[in-house]
Each structure stands twice: as structure tokens, then as C-alpha cells.
Amino acid sequence: GHWVGFVGAGWESSFMRLFGNQEHRIAYFVDSTGTMLGRNFLNSIPEKLASRFFDVLDSVAKAPPHKFAGGGYWERMHGDLSDLHEVRIDDKAHRLHHRLFCIVDQEGDEPLLTVLCGASKRVGTKLRTADYERVATVRDEYLAGEPRSIA
């Protein structure tokens, strides 16, 4: 992927030594209330769009993530959320842009592509600061879990 060179060379070589071309398992974060925010988000959008999200997740997990050519559907985030990726799918009929926030997690016994949560916005607008803060909070709760709280 385009971002491998962006991260330190030591990290890249360690990653390749540990996980190489290994397929990642798709998992869903379960928060402290027992809710799968990412799954709930997918259930809240039209089935056709949710199916496109599943297709992208499946392709990324099999690639594996560091080798997937995003094509605008799988993008690394920036700034305080640069450890996350987002799957982007447009709902042209309703002029909505849907995002599914994910983390590539190699900390456990197997590499995971974990779906954290999702958000939607009107095409041509930006997500609200509160939305990004919520994503950061969800990420922090996920990373604090030992073992990871997933389904």
C-alpha cells in the first residue's frame, strides 16, 4: 500500500516478519455496553450499501490490508486518527457519504481488521468535530481492552 513507506522502516520490517502476506480476520469491536457500533451502523444503511462495505472489507482482509490498493474505498486517516483506516461508500441516490472506521490490529495471536464504528454525512460537507471525537473515543476504548473486546 501507499502508506507503508510513510511509517518507520523498523515497523515495516517487523510487520512483514510477523504477518507477511497473512490474511486478516474481520472482527467487530464490542463496546463496554455490549454494543457492536460498526455492525449497528451497517444495519442502519440500505442493504445494497452495506453489501458494498462487506465486499471492500473482505477484499482488504484478504489482500492483506498493507497491500490493498484503496481505489478511494480504503483510505488511511490523518492527524490524531492516523492509526485508523476508513471504508468509504457513497449513496448517490440520497447524496450521502458513508464511512466505516477500522483499525488494523496485529497485537494479538492473529492479525485483525477490526470494524470500530461508522458515520454518514451529506456529500460536499465535512464530518463534525464531535463525530471525529467519538471515533477517537471508540478507538481508545478498543485499544485499552486486553484481551480485545471483539465478536
DSSP file with accessible surface (Angstrom, degrees, kcal/mol):
  #  RESIDUE AA STRUCTURE BP1 BP2  ACC     N-H-->O    O-->H-N    N-H-->O    O-->H-N    TCO  KAPPA ALPHA  PHI   PSI    X-CA   Y-CA   Z-CA
    1    1 A G    >         0   0   47      0, 0.0     3,-0.8     0, 0.0     4,-0.4   0.000 360.0 360.0 360.0 168.1    0.0    0.0    0.0
    2    2 A H  T 3   +     0   0  133     66,-0.3     4,-0.2     1,-0.2     3,-0.2   0.731 360.0  56.8 -71.4 -18.9    1.0    3.6   -0.3
    3    3 A W  T >> S+     0   0   13      1,-0.2     4,-1.2     2,-0.1     3,-0.8   0.609  79.5  86.0 -93.0 -10.3    1.3    4.2    3.4
    4    4 A V  G X4 S+     0   0   19     -3,-0.8     3,-0.7     1,-0.3    -1,-0.2   0.929  92.1  48.3 -59.2 -43.1    3.9    1.5    4.2
    5    5 A G  G 34 S+     0   0   66     -4,-0.4    -1,-0.3    -3,-0.2    -2,-0.1   0.752 102.7  65.3 -67.7 -20.6    6.8    3.8    3.3
    6    6 A F  G <4 S+     0   0  155     -3,-0.8    -1,-0.2    -4,-0.2    -2,-0.2   0.847  94.1  68.4 -70.0 -32.8    5.2    6.5    5.5
    7    7 A V  S << S-     0   0   34     -4,-1.2     5,-0.1    -3,-0.7     0, 0.0  -0.466 106.6 -77.0 -86.0 159.2    5.7    4.5    8.6
    8    8 A G     >  -     0   0   47      1,-0.1     4,-2.2    -2,-0.1     3,-0.3  -0.184  35.6-124.3 -56.9 145.4    9.2    3.9   10.1
    9    9 A A  H  > S+     0   0   77      1,-0.2     4,-2.6     2,-0.2     5,-0.2   0.845 110.3  58.2 -61.6 -34.3   11.3    1.2    8.3
   10   10 A G  H  > S+     0   0   49      2,-0.2     4,-2.1     1,-0.2    -1,-0.2   0.931 107.6  46.6 -62.2 -42.7   11.7   -0.7   11.6
   11   11 A W  H  > S+     0   0  104     -3,-0.3     4,-2.9     2,-0.2    -2,-0.2   0.934 111.5  52.0 -63.9 -44.2    8.0   -1.0   12.0
   12   12 A E  H  X S+     0   0   70     -4,-2.2     4,-2.7     1,-0.2     5,-0.2   0.940 111.1  45.5 -61.1 -46.6    7.6   -2.1    8.4
   13   13 A S  H  X S+     0   0   60     -4,-2.6     4,-2.2     1,-0.2    -1,-0.2   0.906 114.0  49.4 -67.7 -35.7   10.2   -4.9    8.6
   14   14 A S  H  X S+     0   0   47     -4,-2.1     4,-2.3    -5,-0.2     5,-0.2   0.928 111.6  49.8 -65.0 -43.1    8.8   -6.1   11.9
   15   15 A F  H  X>S+     0   0   11     -4,-2.9     4,-3.3     1,-0.2     5,-0.8   0.947 112.2  46.7 -59.6 -48.5    5.3   -6.1   10.4
   16   16 A M  H  X5S+     0   0   68     -4,-2.7     4,-1.1     1,-0.2    -1,-0.2   0.886 111.4  51.5 -64.9 -38.0    6.4   -8.1    7.4
   17   17 A R  H  <5S+     0   0  182     -4,-2.2    -1,-0.2    -5,-0.2    -2,-0.2   0.918 119.0  36.8 -64.4 -40.9    8.4  -10.6    9.5
   18   18 A L  H  <5S+     0   0  120     -4,-2.3    -2,-0.2    -5,-0.2    -1,-0.2   0.908 137.9  10.1 -78.2 -44.7    5.3  -11.2   11.7
   19   19 A F  H ><5S+     0   0   21     -4,-3.3     3,-3.5    -5,-0.2    -3,-0.2   0.605  73.8 164.6-120.0 -15.1    2.5  -11.1    9.3
   20   20 A G  T 3<<S-     0   0   17     -4,-1.1    -1,-0.1    -5,-0.8    -3,-0.1   0.053  81.6 -17.0  37.1-119.4    3.9  -11.0    5.7
   21   21 A N  T 3  S+     0   0  106     -5,-0.1    -1,-0.3    45,-0.0     2,-0.1   0.084  95.9 145.9-101.7  21.6    1.1  -11.8    3.4
   22   22 A Q    <   -     0   0   90     -3,-3.5     2,-0.1     1,-0.1    -3,-0.0  -0.387  51.7-117.9 -67.1 133.2   -1.2  -13.3    6.0
   23   23 A E        -     0   0  113     -2,-0.1     2,-0.3    41,-0.1    39,-0.2  -0.378  28.3-130.0 -65.3 144.5   -4.9  -12.7    5.6
   24   24 A H        -     0   0    4     37,-2.6     2,-0.4    36,-0.1    88,-0.2  -0.771  12.9-124.8 -98.0 146.7   -6.6  -10.7    8.4
   25   25 A R  E     -a  112   0A 101     86,-2.3    88,-2.8    -2,-0.3     2,-0.4  -0.746  22.9-126.7 -88.6 134.5   -9.7  -11.8   10.2
   26   26 A I  E     +a  113   0A  48     -2,-0.4     2,-0.3    86,-0.2    88,-0.2  -0.689  37.7 173.5 -80.5 128.1  -12.6   -9.3   10.1
   27   27 A A  E     -a  114   0A   0     86,-2.2    88,-3.0    -2,-0.4     2,-0.5  -0.906  26.1-134.5-131.7 161.2  -13.8   -8.6   13.7
   28   28 A Y  E     -a  115   0A  20    123,-2.1   123,-1.9    -2,-0.3    88,-0.2  -0.979  24.1-122.0-120.7 127.9  -16.3   -6.2   15.2
   29   29 A F  B     -E  150   0B   2     86,-2.5     2,-0.6    -2,-0.5     8,-0.4  -0.445  19.0-152.8 -66.6 134.4  -15.5   -4.2   18.3
   30   30 A V        -     0   0   27    119,-2.7     6,-0.2     6,-0.2   119,-0.1  -0.958  17.4-145.8-109.6 115.6  -17.9   -4.8   21.2
   31   31 A D    >   -     0   0   23      4,-2.8     3,-2.4    -2,-0.6   107,-0.0  -0.074  33.9 -85.5 -77.3-179.1  -18.0   -1.7   23.4
   32   32 A S  T 3  S+     0   0  102      1,-0.3    -1,-0.1     2,-0.1    -2,-0.0   0.672 128.7  54.7 -64.2 -16.2  -18.5   -1.6   27.2
   33   33 A T  T 3  S-     0   0  101      2,-0.2    -1,-0.3     0, 0.0     3,-0.1   0.401 121.0-106.4 -93.9   0.5  -22.3   -1.7   26.8
   34   34 A G  S <  S+     0   0   53     -3,-2.4     2,-0.4     1,-0.3    -2,-0.1   0.614  75.7 139.5  85.0  14.1  -22.1   -4.8   24.7
   35   35 A T        -     0   0   41      4,-0.0    -4,-2.8     1,-0.0     2,-1.0  -0.744  50.8-146.5 -97.5 137.2  -22.9   -2.9   21.5
   36   36 A M     >  -     0   0   59     -2,-0.4     4,-2.9    -6,-0.2     5,-0.2  -0.828  19.2-175.2 -96.9  91.6  -21.2   -3.5   18.2
   37   37 A L  H  > S+     0   0   40     -2,-1.0     4,-2.3    -8,-0.4    81,-0.2   0.882  80.3  50.2 -58.2 -41.7  -21.3    0.1   16.9
   38   38 A G  H  > S+     0   0    1     78,-0.8     4,-2.3    -9,-0.4    -1,-0.2   0.920 112.4  46.1 -64.6 -43.2  -19.9   -0.9   13.5
   39   39 A R  H  > S+     0   0   82    -10,-0.2     4,-2.3     2,-0.2    -2,-0.2   0.921 111.8  52.2 -66.5 -41.3  -22.4   -3.7   12.9
   40   40 A N  H  X S+     0   0   85     -4,-2.9     4,-0.8     1,-0.2    -1,-0.2   0.899 108.8  51.1 -60.5 -41.2  -25.2   -1.4   14.1
   41   41 A F  H >X S+     0   0   21     -4,-2.3     3,-1.1    -5,-0.2     4,-0.6   0.947 109.8  48.9 -60.5 -47.8  -24.1    1.2   11.6
   42   42 A L  H >< S+     0   0    2     -4,-2.3     3,-0.8     1,-0.3    -2,-0.2   0.865 109.7  52.8 -61.5 -34.6  -24.1   -1.3    8.8
   43   43 A N  H 3< S+     0   0  116     -4,-2.3    -1,-0.3     1,-0.2    -2,-0.2   0.671 103.9  59.1 -72.5 -16.5  -27.6   -2.4    9.8
   44   44 A S  H << S+     0   0   87     -3,-1.1    -1,-0.2    -4,-0.8    -2,-0.2   0.559  97.0  68.2 -90.6 -10.4  -28.8    1.2    9.7
   45   45 A I  S << S-     0   0   16     -3,-0.8     5,-0.1    -4,-0.6     0, 0.0  -0.677 102.8 -72.0-106.8 163.9  -28.0    1.8    6.0
   46   46 A P    >>  -     0   0   63      0, 0.0     4,-2.4     0, 0.0     3,-0.7  -0.220  44.0-120.7 -55.2 142.9  -29.6    0.3    2.9
   47   47 A E  H 3> S+     0   0  172      1,-0.3     4,-2.6     2,-0.2     5,-0.2   0.843 111.2  58.0 -55.8 -38.5  -28.7   -3.4    2.4
   48   48 A K  H 3> S+     0   0  169      1,-0.2     4,-1.3     2,-0.2    -1,-0.3   0.901 110.0  43.8 -60.9 -40.2  -27.2   -2.8   -1.0
   49   49 A L  H <> S+     0   0   13     -3,-0.7     4,-1.9     2,-0.2    -2,-0.2   0.902 111.3  53.0 -72.4 -41.2  -24.7   -0.3    0.5
   50   50 A A  H  X S+     0   0    8     -4,-2.4     4,-2.5     1,-0.2    -2,-0.2   0.910 106.0  55.6 -59.5 -39.0  -23.9   -2.5    3.5
   51   51 A S  H  X S+     0   0   56     -4,-2.6     4,-2.3     1,-0.2    -1,-0.2   0.892 104.8  52.1 -61.5 -38.1  -23.1   -5.3    1.0
   52   52 A R  H  X S+     0   0   73     -4,-1.3     4,-2.2     2,-0.2    -1,-0.2   0.896 108.0  51.7 -66.2 -38.7  -20.6   -3.0   -0.7
   53   53 A F  H  X S+     0   0    0     -4,-1.9     4,-2.8     2,-0.2    -2,-0.2   0.935 109.5  49.7 -60.1 -46.6  -19.0   -2.3    2.7
   54   54 A F  H  X S+     0   0   67     -4,-2.5     4,-2.6     1,-0.2    -2,-0.2   0.899 109.1  52.6 -60.2 -39.9  -18.7   -6.1    3.3
   55   55 A D  H  X S+     0   0   95     -4,-2.3     4,-2.3     2,-0.2    -1,-0.2   0.918 111.5  45.3 -62.1 -44.1  -17.2   -6.6   -0.2
   56   56 A V  H  X S+     0   0   17     -4,-2.2     4,-2.8     2,-0.2     5,-0.2   0.944 113.2  49.8 -66.2 -46.7  -14.5   -4.0    0.5
   57   57 A L  H  X S+     0   0    1     -4,-2.8     4,-2.7     1,-0.2     5,-0.2   0.927 111.7  49.2 -56.6 -44.6  -13.7   -5.3    4.0
   58   58 A D  H  X S+     0   0   67     -4,-2.6     4,-1.9    -5,-0.2    -1,-0.2   0.927 112.5  47.2 -62.5 -44.2  -13.4   -8.8    2.6
   59   59 A S  H  X S+     0   0   59     -4,-2.3     4,-1.4     2,-0.2    -1,-0.2   0.908 113.7  47.7 -64.1 -43.1  -11.1   -7.7   -0.2
   60   60 A V  H  < S+     0   0    0     -4,-2.8     3,-0.3     1,-0.2     7,-0.2   0.935 111.2  50.6 -64.4 -45.8   -8.9   -5.7    2.2
   61   61 A A  H  < S+     0   0    2     -4,-2.7   -37,-2.6    -5,-0.2    -1,-0.2   0.876 114.6  44.0 -62.4 -36.1   -8.7   -8.5    4.7
   62   62 A K  H  < S+     0   0  111     -4,-1.9    -1,-0.2   -39,-0.2    -2,-0.2   0.724 113.2  50.2 -80.0 -22.9   -7.6  -11.0    2.0
   63   63 A A  S  < S-     0   0   40     -4,-1.4    -1,-0.2    -3,-0.3    -2,-0.2   0.863 119.5-113.0 -60.0 -49.2   -5.1   -8.6    0.3
   64   64 A P    >>  -     0   0    1      0, 0.0     3,-2.4     0, 0.0     4,-0.7   0.639  23.9-103.7 -78.1-176.1   -3.9   -8.2    3.3
   65   65 A P  G >4 S+     0   0    0      0, 0.0     3,-0.9     0, 0.0    -4,-0.1   0.788 117.9  55.3 -50.7 -40.4   -4.5   -4.5    4.4
   66   66 A H  G 34 S+     0   0    7      1,-0.2   -62,-0.2   -65,-0.1   -63,-0.1   0.668 114.2  42.3 -71.2 -11.1   -1.0   -3.2    3.8
   67   67 A K  G <4 S+     0   0  103     -3,-2.4     2,-0.3    -7,-0.2    -1,-0.2   0.461  85.9 114.6-108.9  -4.4   -1.1   -4.5    0.2
   68   68 A F    <<  -     0   0   41     -3,-0.9     2,-0.8    -4,-0.7   -66,-0.3  -0.521  63.0-137.9 -74.5 128.3   -4.7   -3.4   -0.7
   69   69 A A        -     0   0   86     -2,-0.3    -1,-0.1     1,-0.2    -2,-0.1  -0.785  18.0-149.5 -84.9 109.8   -4.8   -0.7   -3.4
   70   70 A G    >>  -     0   0    9     -2,-0.8     3,-2.4     4,-0.2     4,-0.8   0.768   9.1-165.9 -58.1 -37.2   -7.5    1.6   -1.9
   71   71 A G  T 34 S-     0   0   71      1,-0.3    -1,-0.1     2,-0.2     4,-0.1   0.768  75.2 -61.6  56.0  22.2   -9.1    3.0   -5.0
   72   72 A G  T 34 S+     0   0   37      2,-0.3    -1,-0.3     1,-0.0     3,-0.1   0.300 133.4  85.4  87.3 -10.9  -10.8    5.6   -2.8
   73   73 A Y  T <4 S+     0   0  107     -3,-2.4    15,-1.9     1,-0.3     2,-0.5   0.764  91.5  39.4 -91.3 -29.8  -12.7    2.9   -0.9
   74   74 A W  E  < S+B   87   0A   5     -4,-0.8     2,-0.4    13,-0.2    -2,-0.3  -0.961  76.0 165.9-125.7 109.3  -10.0    2.1    1.7
   75   75 A E  E     -B   86   0A  48     11,-2.5    11,-2.7    -2,-0.5     2,-0.2  -0.982  35.9-123.6-131.8 140.9   -8.1    5.1    3.0
   76   76 A R  E     -B   85   0A  43     -2,-0.4     9,-0.3     9,-0.2     6,-0.1  -0.572  34.6-127.5 -75.7 140.5   -5.7    5.7    5.8
   77   77 A M        -     0   0   11      7,-2.7     2,-0.2     4,-0.4    -1,-0.1  -0.306  21.3-132.3 -84.0 174.2   -6.9    8.6    8.1
   78   78 A H    >   +     0   0  156     -2,-0.1     3,-1.6     5,-0.1     5,-0.1  -0.708  56.4   7.9-123.1 171.6   -4.7   11.6    9.1
   79   79 A G  G >  S-     0   0   58      1,-0.3     3,-1.8    -2,-0.2     4,-0.1  -0.288 127.5  -1.9  62.9-136.0   -3.8   13.5   12.2
   80   80 A D  G 3  S+     0   0  151      1,-0.3    -1,-0.3     2,-0.1     3,-0.2   0.624 139.3  50.2 -66.0 -13.0   -4.9   12.2   15.5
   81   81 A L  G X  S+     0   0   12     -3,-1.6     3,-2.3     1,-0.1    -4,-0.4   0.111  70.1 120.3-110.8  21.7   -6.6    9.3   13.8
   82   82 A S  T <   +     0   0   44     -3,-1.8    -1,-0.1     1,-0.3    -2,-0.1   0.622  67.0  65.5 -67.8  -9.4   -3.7    8.2   11.5
   83   83 A D  T 3  S+     0   0   58     -3,-0.2    21,-0.5    -5,-0.1    -1,-0.3   0.456  97.5  73.3 -86.8   1.0   -3.7    4.7   13.1
   84   84 A L  E <   - C   0 103A   0     -3,-2.3    -7,-2.7    19,-0.1     2,-0.3  -0.724  64.1-154.4-111.7 161.5   -7.2    4.1   11.6
   85   85 A H  E     -BC  76 102A   4     17,-2.7    17,-3.0    -9,-0.3     2,-0.4  -0.870  10.5-146.7-123.5 162.1   -8.5    3.5    8.1
   86   86 A E  E     -BC  75 101A   5    -11,-2.7   -11,-2.5    -2,-0.3     2,-0.5  -0.989   7.6-143.6-132.6 141.6  -11.9    4.2    6.7
   87   87 A V  E     -BC  74 100A   0     13,-2.4    13,-2.2    -2,-0.4     2,-0.5  -0.912  24.8-156.5 -96.0 129.7  -14.0    2.4    4.1
   88   88 A R  E     + C   0  99A  75    -15,-1.9     2,-0.4    -2,-0.5    11,-0.2  -0.945  18.4 169.7-116.2 125.2  -15.9    5.0    2.0
   89   89 A I  E     - C   0  98A   1      9,-2.4     9,-3.0    -2,-0.5     2,-0.4  -1.000  21.3-143.1-133.6 132.6  -19.1    4.2    0.2
   90   90 A D  E     - C   0  97A  58     -2,-0.4     2,-0.8     7,-0.2     7,-0.2  -0.751   5.1-153.0 -96.5 141.3  -21.3    6.8   -1.5
   91   91 A D  E >>> - C   0  96A  14      5,-3.4     5,-2.2    -2,-0.4     4,-0.6  -0.866  18.2-179.5-107.1  89.0  -25.1    6.7   -1.6
   92   92 A K  G >45S+     0   0  160     -2,-0.8     3,-0.7     1,-0.2    -1,-0.2   0.861  74.8  61.0 -62.7 -35.0  -25.6    8.7   -4.8
   93   93 A A  G 345S+     0   0   89      1,-0.2    -1,-0.2    -3,-0.1    -2,-0.0   0.853 118.8  27.6 -62.1 -34.9  -29.4    8.4   -4.6
   94   94 A H  G <45S-     0   0  110     -3,-0.6    -1,-0.2     2,-0.1    -2,-0.2   0.287 106.9-120.3-109.7   7.2  -29.5   10.2   -1.2
   95   95 A R  T <<5 +     0   0  152     -3,-0.7    28,-2.4    -4,-0.6     2,-0.3   0.895  65.2 142.4  52.8  47.2  -26.4   12.3   -1.7
   96   96 A L  E   < -CD  91 122A  40     -5,-2.2    -5,-3.4    26,-0.3     2,-0.5  -0.897  44.9-150.2-118.8 147.9  -24.8   10.7    1.4
   97   97 A H  E     -CD  90 121A  22     24,-3.2    24,-1.8    -2,-0.3     2,-0.4  -0.979  17.9-160.5-116.6 114.9  -21.2    9.7    2.0
   98   98 A H  E     -CD  89 120A   6     -9,-3.0    -9,-2.4    -2,-0.5     2,-0.4  -0.810   5.4-167.5-100.4 141.4  -20.9    6.7    4.5
   99   99 A R  E     -CD  88 119A  26     20,-3.1    20,-2.4    -2,-0.4     2,-0.5  -0.985  10.4-162.8-130.0 138.6  -17.7    5.9    6.3
  100  100 A L  E     -CD  87 118A   0    -13,-2.2   -13,-2.4    -2,-0.4     2,-0.4  -0.984  18.6-144.2-119.9 118.9  -16.8    2.8    8.3
  101  101 A F  E     +CD  86 117A   0     16,-3.2    15,-3.1    -2,-0.5    16,-1.1  -0.741  25.8 173.4 -92.9 129.6  -13.8    3.3   10.7
  102  102 A C  E     -CD  85 115A   0    -17,-3.0   -17,-2.7    -2,-0.4     2,-0.4  -0.897  22.9-147.6-133.6 158.8  -11.5    0.4   11.1
  103  103 A I  E     -CD  84 114A   9     11,-2.4    11,-2.8    -2,-0.3     2,-0.7  -0.992  15.1-138.3-129.3 135.5   -8.2   -0.5   12.8
  104  104 A V  E     - D   0 113A  23    -21,-0.5     2,-0.5    -2,-0.4     9,-0.2  -0.866  31.0-168.2 -89.8 114.8   -5.6   -3.0   11.5
  105  105 A D  E     + D   0 112A   6      7,-2.8     7,-3.0    -2,-0.7     3,-0.2  -0.930  28.2 164.4-119.0 116.7   -4.6   -4.7   14.7
  106  106 A Q        +     0   0   31     -2,-0.5    -1,-0.1     5,-0.2     7,-0.0   0.123  53.4  99.7-110.5  17.8   -1.5   -7.0   14.9
  107  107 A E  S    S+     0   0  147      5,-0.1    -1,-0.1     3,-0.1    -2,-0.0   0.728  74.9  56.9 -79.8 -21.6   -1.3   -7.1   18.7
  108  108 A G  S    S-     0   0   45      2,-0.4     4,-0.0    -3,-0.2     0, 0.0   0.003 107.2 -74.1 -96.3-157.5   -3.0  -10.4   19.3
  109  109 A D  S    S+     0   0  181      1,-0.1    -3,-0.0     2,-0.0    -1,-0.0   0.667 116.7  26.8 -74.6 -20.5   -2.5  -14.0   18.2
  110  110 A E  S    S-     0   0   78     -5,-0.1    -2,-0.4   -85,-0.0     2,-0.2  -0.987  93.1 -98.2-141.2 150.2   -3.8  -13.3   14.7
  111  111 A P        -     0   0    2      0, 0.0   -86,-2.3     0, 0.0     2,-0.4  -0.530  44.3-161.0 -71.7 134.8   -3.9  -10.2   12.6
  112  112 A L  E     -aD  25 105A  11     -7,-3.0    -7,-2.8   -88,-0.2     2,-0.6  -0.918  26.7-156.6-119.1 145.5   -7.3   -8.4   12.7
  113  113 A L  E     -aD  26 104A   0    -88,-2.8   -86,-2.2    -2,-0.4     2,-0.5  -0.953  33.3-164.7-111.1  98.7   -9.2   -5.9   10.6
  114  114 A T  E     -aD  27 103A   0    -11,-2.8   -11,-2.4    -2,-0.6     2,-0.5  -0.813  15.3-144.1 -99.7 126.1  -11.5   -4.6   13.3
  115  115 A V  E     +aD  28 102A   0    -88,-3.0   -86,-2.5    -2,-0.5   -77,-0.3  -0.745  22.1 175.7 -83.8 123.4  -14.5   -2.5   12.5
  116  116 A L  E     -     0   0A   0    -15,-3.1   -78,-0.8    -2,-0.5     2,-0.3   0.901  50.7 -47.3 -95.0 -58.6  -15.0    0.1   15.2
  117  117 A C  E     - D   0 101A   0    -16,-1.1   -16,-3.2   -80,-0.2    -1,-0.4  -0.953  48.3-128.0-166.3 177.7  -17.9    2.4   14.2
  118  118 A G  E     - D   0 100A   5     -2,-0.3     2,-0.3   -18,-0.3   -18,-0.2  -0.883  12.4-170.6-139.3 168.6  -19.4    4.3   11.3
  119  119 A A  E     - D   0  99A   9    -20,-2.4   -20,-3.1    -2,-0.3     2,-0.3  -0.979   8.8-149.8-155.7 156.5  -20.7    7.7   10.3
  120  120 A S  E     + D   0  98A  50     -2,-0.3     2,-0.3   -22,-0.2   -22,-0.2  -0.939  14.8 174.5-129.5 152.7  -22.6    9.4    7.5
  121  121 A K  E     - D   0  97A  31    -24,-1.8   -24,-3.2    -2,-0.3     2,-0.2  -0.970  38.9 -90.7-149.6 160.9  -22.6   12.9    6.1
  122  122 A R  E >   - D   0  96A 144     -2,-0.3     3,-1.8   -26,-0.2   -26,-0.3  -0.512  54.4 -97.4 -69.7 142.3  -24.1   14.8    3.2
  123  123 A V  T 3  S+     0   0   54    -28,-2.4    -1,-0.1     1,-0.3     3,-0.1  -0.369 112.1  27.9 -58.2 136.7  -21.9   14.8    0.1
  124  124 A G  T 3  S+     0   0   78      1,-0.3    -1,-0.3    -3,-0.1     2,-0.2   0.476 106.1  93.2  87.8   1.9  -19.9   18.1   -0.1
  125  125 A T  S <  S-     0   0   69     -3,-1.8    -1,-0.3     0, 0.0     2,-0.3  -0.745  70.7-119.6-118.3 171.3  -19.8   18.5    3.7
  126  126 A K        -     0   0  188     -2,-0.2    -4,-0.2    -3,-0.1     2,-0.1  -0.797  31.7-100.7-107.1 153.3  -17.3   17.5    6.4
  127  127 A L        -     0   0   12     -2,-0.3    -6,-0.1     1,-0.1     2,-0.1  -0.416  48.8-103.4 -64.1 148.6  -17.9   15.3    9.4
  128  128 A R    >>  -     0   0  162      1,-0.1     4,-1.7    -2,-0.1     3,-0.7  -0.374  22.2-116.3 -72.4 153.4  -18.4   17.3   12.6
  129  129 A T  H 3> S+     0   0   99      1,-0.3     4,-2.6     2,-0.2     5,-0.2   0.895 117.8  59.1 -54.9 -39.2  -15.6   17.5   15.1
  130  130 A A  H 3> S+     0   0   50      1,-0.2     4,-2.1     2,-0.2    -1,-0.3   0.858 102.2  53.6 -61.7 -33.9  -17.9   15.7   17.5
  131  131 A D  H <> S+     0   0   23     -3,-0.7     4,-2.2     2,-0.2    -1,-0.2   0.930 110.1  45.9 -66.0 -44.6  -18.0   12.7   15.1
  132  132 A Y  H  X S+     0   0   75     -4,-1.7     4,-2.4     1,-0.2    -2,-0.2   0.888 111.3  52.8 -65.2 -37.5  -14.2   12.5   14.9
  133  133 A E  H  X S+     0   0  118     -4,-2.6     4,-2.3     2,-0.2    -1,-0.2   0.900 108.1  51.1 -64.3 -38.4  -14.0   12.8   18.7
  134  134 A R  H  X S+     0   0   92     -4,-2.1     4,-2.6     2,-0.2     5,-0.2   0.925 108.8  50.9 -64.3 -42.1  -16.4    9.9   19.0
  135  135 A V  H  X S+     0   0    0     -4,-2.2     4,-2.7     1,-0.2    -2,-0.2   0.932 110.5  49.4 -60.7 -43.6  -14.3    7.8   16.6
  136  136 A A  H  X S+     0   0   20     -4,-2.4     4,-2.6     1,-0.2    -1,-0.2   0.904 110.8  50.0 -62.8 -40.2  -11.2    8.6   18.7
  137  137 A T  H  X S+     0   0   91     -4,-2.3     4,-2.3     2,-0.2    -2,-0.2   0.920 111.5  47.9 -64.4 -43.1  -13.1    7.6   21.9
  138  138 A V  H  X S+     0   0    8     -4,-2.6     4,-2.5     2,-0.2    -2,-0.2   0.932 112.1  50.0 -63.7 -44.7  -14.2    4.3   20.4
  139  139 A R  H  X S+     0   0   27     -4,-2.7     4,-2.8    -5,-0.2     5,-0.2   0.939 110.2  50.1 -58.3 -45.9  -10.6    3.6   19.2
  140  140 A D  H  X S+     0   0   85     -4,-2.6     4,-1.6     1,-0.2    -1,-0.2   0.898 110.3  49.6 -62.8 -39.3   -9.2    4.3   22.6
  141  141 A E  H  X S+     0   0   65     -4,-2.3     4,-0.8     2,-0.2    -1,-0.2   0.925 111.9  49.3 -65.3 -41.6  -11.7    2.0   24.3
  142  142 A Y  H >< S+     0   0    0     -4,-2.5     3,-1.1     1,-0.2     7,-0.3   0.950 111.9  47.2 -60.6 -49.1  -10.9   -0.7   21.8
  143  143 A L  H 3< S+     0   0   63     -4,-2.8    -1,-0.2     1,-0.3    -2,-0.2   0.772 106.4  58.9 -67.5 -25.1   -7.1   -0.4   22.3
  144  144 A A  H 3< S+     0   0   83     -4,-1.6    -1,-0.3    -5,-0.2     2,-0.2   0.704  84.3 101.9 -75.8 -19.0   -7.5   -0.4   26.1
  145  145 A G    <<  -     0   0   20     -3,-1.1     3,-0.1    -4,-0.8    -3,-0.0  -0.472  62.9-149.7 -72.2 129.7   -9.1   -3.8   26.0
  146  146 A E  S    S+     0   0  160      1,-0.4     2,-0.2    -2,-0.2    -3,-0.0  -0.861  94.6  22.7-140.6 101.0   -6.9   -6.7   27.0
  147  147 A P  S    S-     0   0  113      0, 0.0    -1,-0.4     0, 0.0   -39,-0.0   0.601 118.5-102.6 -75.3 170.6   -7.8   -9.0   25.5
  148  148 A R        -     0   0   41     -2,-0.2     2,-1.1    -3,-0.1    -2,-0.1  -0.286  26.1-126.0 -61.3 141.7   -9.6   -7.1   22.7
  149  149 A S        +     0   0   52     -7,-0.3  -119,-2.7  -119,-0.1     2,-0.3  -0.776  56.0 141.8 -92.5  94.8  -13.4   -7.0   23.0
  150  150 A I  B      E   29   0B  47     -2,-1.1  -121,-0.2  -121,-0.3  -114,-0.0  -0.896 360.0 360.0-134.4 162.3  -14.4   -8.3   19.6
  151  151 A A              0   0   67   -123,-1.9  -123,-2.1    -2,-0.3    -2,-0.0  -0.924 360.0 360.0-132.1 360.0  -17.1  -10.5   18.0
